[in-house]
Amino acid sequence: MMSNRERYRAIARFQRTGDLWMNDLFWPEAIVLWMENGAPEGMMDEAWRGRYFGFDNERYAHEIVSGLGVAPLMAGEAFAFDYVPPIVPRYEPEILEEDERSVIMINHVGQTIKLLKDHAQNMPMYMDHPVHDWDTWKEYKKRLNPDDPGRWPQDWDAYVEKMNGMDTPVILSVGSFFGFLREWMGLTPLLYMFYDDPALVEDMMDTMLDLTLGVIDRALPDLKVDQANFWEDMCFKSGPLISPDMFKKYMMPRYRRVTDALRKHGVDIIFVDSDGNIEQLLPLWMEVGVNMIWPLEIAAGNDPVALRKEYGKDLILGGGIDKMALIGSKKDIEKEVMSKVPYLLEQGGYFPSVDHFVPPDVSLENYQYYVNCMRKVAGLEQFDFTNRSV
């Protein structure tokens, strides 16, 4: 019998067509609203929720090897925390100001943020970042040492035995050459820094490269890893946040070193998570060895069907289901699913999901209908959610 780990690799390598591997992520506010409107009691639990919707989280990234952060991260954190800058030690959170509506604090990665106490908020307001110049960078980079003991499980042999014996895919976070820098400096200061002090930008990228290669060289001789994940979020609705020429100059050589190191250790599923319109950067990512992309935001002009036709089996696709369709009618949901999923599943190399996190605007009833639409396409039994127990 094929393990889930083997099944995942077979789908990614176009060897198992028609198979539905479904695993969505949710804004916490969506789950809170569902619970307030009578959702089953277990909905707050990540693993329970996965079983309820039929894409049991044990089937995908049950644990992530996170040598770039604090290892290991548990189920449900594989994507939600991929973007956390991999500093060790992390900062002790500190509340600076607080009133009835909001709190201003320094978070565990050194950013000063404002959080509203209303659960309907999705994102914090960023007020300051830990890196401003060479002096603050030199202090911050001390937390990016690949050999820091806090970066690794204390009993490495036991950890390796556990991870290598898992039934589910094991994924290595390999960081970022733009997204993390943005978290360290803030987007606008980083973009100015490419012109004002490019040497500082390159030093940050090289530090990230040294950390990533150090983790790969230490972890992969022992660990069997199925996939490596970059997190970038370096595009907006109409294109990249830096020009393709700057991407070629600053990022491509560093990407190549990482992907070469991964393939040397047999890791051939290499993923980039970037929101926004990726059209201009996608061929450049592929040129340096990336072969999987997510979440393919539809509002930003990405088209998974067109990408499959253009790139064939050179590109593994994830995401691509318009979250806005799930806010509409059942007819809207069915139209969205049927316009993409049958063709993409038949072609293989596709992991369908909502094109980012499921937002609070999506009702539980609509999401349940969406799940059954997906299962129908794959020839799976429909769930009776009115009587469903897990």
Secondary structure, 3 states (H helix, E strand, C coil): CCCHHHHHHHHHCCCCCCCCCCCCCECHHHHHHHHHCCCCHHHHCHHHHHHHHCCCHHHCCCCEECCCCCCCECCCCCCCCCCCCCCCCCCCCEEEEECCCEEEEECCCCCEEEEECCCCCCCCEEEECCCCCHHHHHHHHHHCCCCCHHHCCCCHHHHHHHHHCCCCCCEEECCCCCHHHHHHHCHHHHHHHHHHCHHHHHHHHHHHHHHHHHHHHHHCCCCCCCEEEEECCCEECCEECCCHHHHHHHHHHHHHHHHHHHHHCCCCCEEEECCCCCCCCHHHHHHCCCCEEECCCCCCCCCHHHHHHHHHHHCEEEEEECHHHHHCCHHHHHHHHHCCHHHHHHHCCEEEEECCCECCCCCHHHHHHHHHHHHHHCCCCCCCCCCCCC
